[in-house]
């Protein structure tokens, strides 16, 4: 998937997006649609139609899920982004052999403390996106639970969950 597939820069690097470790290779036709989506990002309907074509061809491939997530996220279609974040969590749990319910995942289930490990990082970033979206959509308790799970799995906070915790702590306070 092209790096330009949705600017700002991705938190998940190219190796993750194209990794055969995430199950299977991306079909070339699906990859073509991802490229076309990136080239037409500024044309919402066209970009989304390419993403949906890629999804039809490879519905559970991480590259497709991440492309859909980023598109909906950066287009401020937060409810749709949340639905895809949930699918990303499921896919990440599957490829990491984790419990399907993120609440049951423990720090010793994967190498979460090793940032260079692509598969555990995919899970952490998926959960971070989920937490952020829950907070943005006003579901602060669910967001807080996800942030707390992130900090339990990644106590050195390599992925930046404490930022979300600070947002939660400041909610309802007047800005200085």
C-alpha positions as CSV (number, residue, x, y, z in Angstrom):
1,X,0.0,0.0,0.0
2,X,1.4,3.4,-0.9
3,X,2.8,5.6,1.8
4,X,0.7,8.5,0.5
5,X,-2.5,6.5,1.0
6,X,-3.8,9.1,3.4
7,X,-1.6,11.8,4.6
8,X,-0.7,12.4,7.7
9,X,1.9,9.8,8.1
10,X,0.9,6.4,9.3
11,X,1.7,5.1,12.7
12,X,1.9,1.7,11.2
13,X,4.8,1.3,8.8
14,X,5.0,-0.1,5.3
15,X,6.4,-3.4,6.6
16,X,3.2,-4.0,8.6
17,X,0.9,-3.1,5.7
18,X,2.5,-5.6,3.3
19,X,3.7,-8.2,5.7
20,X,3.0,-11.8,4.8
21,X,3.1,-12.3,8.6
22,X,-0.5,-10.9,8.6
23,X,-1.9,-14.0,7.0
24,X,-1.6,-14.0,3.3
25,X,-0.4,-11.8,0.5
26,X,-2.6,-9.0,-0.8
27,X,-4.2,-10.0,-4.2
28,X,-2.8,-7.8,-6.9
29,X,-6.2,-6.5,-7.9
30,X,-6.9,-5.4,-4.3
31,X,-3.5,-3.7,-4.2
32,X,-4.4,-1.9,-7.4
33,X,-7.5,-0.6,-5.8
34,X,-5.6,0.6,-2.8
35,X,-3.2,2.5,-5.1
36,X,-6.1,4.0,-6.9
37,X,-7.7,5.0,-3.6
38,X,-4.5,6.8,-2.6
39,X,-4.3,8.6,-5.9
40,X,-7.9,9.8,-5.6
41,X,-8.0,10.5,-1.9
42,X,-9.2,14.0,-2.5
43,X,-12.2,12.6,-4.4
44,X,-14.1,11.0,-1.6
45,X,-16.6,8.9,-3.6
46,X,-14.0,7.5,-6.0
47,X,-11.4,6.8,-3.2
48,X,-14.0,5.1,-1.1
49,X,-15.3,3.0,-4.1
50,X,-11.7,1.7,-4.6
51,X,-11.4,0.9,-1.0
52,X,-14.6,-1.0,-1.0
53,X,-13.5,-2.9,-4.1
54,X,-10.3,-3.8,-2.3
55,X,-12.4,-4.9,0.7
56,X,-14.5,-7.1,-1.5
57,X,-11.4,-8.8,-2.8
58,X,-9.6,-9.1,0.5
59,X,-12.0,-8.4,3.3
60,X,-9.8,-9.4,6.2
61,X,-6.4,-8.3,4.9
62,X,-4.7,-5.9,7.2
63,X,-3.7,-3.5,4.4
64,X,-7.3,-3.2,3.4
65,X,-8.5,-2.8,6.9
66,X,-5.9,-0.1,7.7
67,X,-6.7,1.7,4.4
68,X,-10.4,1.8,5.3
69,X,-9.7,2.9,8.8
70,X,-7.4,5.7,7.8
71,X,-9.8,6.9,5.1
72,X,-12.8,7.1,7.5
73,X,-10.7,8.5,10.3
74,X,-9.1,11.3,8.2
75,X,-12.4,12.1,6.6
76,X,-13.9,12.5,10.1
77,X,-16.3,9.6,9.6
78,X,-15.7,8.4,13.1
79,X,-18.5,5.8,13.4
80,X,-17.3,4.0,10.3
81,X,-13.7,4.3,11.5
82,X,-14.7,2.7,14.8
83,X,-16.4,-0.2,13.0
84,X,-13.1,-0.8,11.1
85,X,-11.0,-0.4,14.2
86,X,-13.0,-3.2,15.8
87,X,-12.3,-5.4,12.7
88,X,-8.6,-4.4,13.0
89,X,-8.6,-5.5,16.7
90,X,-10.1,-8.8,15.7
91,X,-7.6,-9.4,12.9
92,X,-4.7,-8.4,15.2
93,X,-6.0,-10.7,17.9
94,X,-6.2,-13.5,15.4
95,X,-2.7,-13.1,13.9
96,X,-1.2,-12.8,17.5
97,X,-3.2,-15.8,18.8
98,X,-4.8,-13.5,21.4
99,X,-8.2,-13.8,23.0
100,X,-10.9,-12.4,20.8
101,X,-12.0,-10.0,23.6
102,X,-9.3,-7.4,24.0
103,X,-10.2,-7.1,27.7
104,X,-8.9,-10.6,28.3
105,X,-5.5,-9.9,26.6
106,X,-2.5,-9.9,29.1
107,X,0.9,-8.5,28.8
108,X,2.5,-12.0,28.6
109,X,0.3,-13.0,25.6
110,X,2.6,-11.3,23.1
111,X,5.8,-9.3,23.0
112,X,4.0,-6.0,23.5
113,X,7.1,-4.4,25.0
114,X,9.2,-4.9,21.8
115,X,8.1,-2.0,19.5
116,X,10.0,-3.7,16.6
117,X,7.6,-6.7,16.7
118,X,5.1,-5.9,14.0
119,X,2.2,-8.2,15.0
120,X,1.9,-7.1,18.6
121,X,2.3,-3.5,17.5
122,X,-0.6,-3.9,15.1
123,X,-2.8,-5.0,18.0
124,X,-1.7,-2.0,20.2
125,X,-2.3,0.5,17.4
126,X,-5.6,-1.0,16.6
127,X,-6.6,-0.8,20.3
128,X,-5.3,2.8,20.4
129,X,-7.4,3.8,17.5
130,X,-10.4,2.1,19.1
131,X,-9.8,4.0,22.4
132,X,-9.4,7.3,20.7
133,X,-12.6,6.9,18.7
134,X,-14.6,5.8,21.7
135,X,-13.5,9.0,23.5
136,X,-14.3,11.2,20.5
137,X,-17.7,9.7,20.1
138,X,-18.5,10.4,23.8
139,X,-18.1,6.8,25.1
140,X,-15.5,7.9,27.6
141,X,-15.8,4.9,29.9
142,X,-15.2,2.4,27.1
143,X,-12.3,4.6,25.9
144,X,-10.8,4.7,29.4
145,X,-10.9,0.9,29.7
146,X,-9.1,0.6,26.3
147,X,-6.5,3.2,27.4
148,X,-6.0,1.3,30.7
149,X,-5.5,-1.9,28.8
150,X,-3.0,-0.3,26.5
151,X,-1.0,1.0,29.5
152,X,-1.1,-2.5,31.0
153,X,0.2,-4.1,27.8
154,X,2.7,-1.3,27.0
155,X,3.8,0.1,30.4
156,X,6.6,2.1,28.8
157,X,4.0,3.7,26.6
158,X,5.9,3.4,23.3
159,X,2.6,4.0,21.4
160,X,1.5,7.1,23.4
161,X,-1.6,6.0,25.3
162,X,-0.8,8.4,28.1
163,X,-1.8,11.2,25.8
164,X,-5.3,9.7,25.6
165,X,-5.3,9.3,29.4
166,X,-4.5,13.0,29.8
167,X,-7.3,13.9,27.5
168,X,-9.7,11.9,29.6
169,X,-8.4,13.5,32.8
170,X,-8.9,17.0,31.4
171,X,-12.4,16.4,30.0
172,X,-14.8,18.7,31.6
173,X,-12.2,21.0,32.9
174,X,-12.0,24.6,31.7
175,X,-9.1,25.3,29.4
176,X,-6.5,27.6,30.9
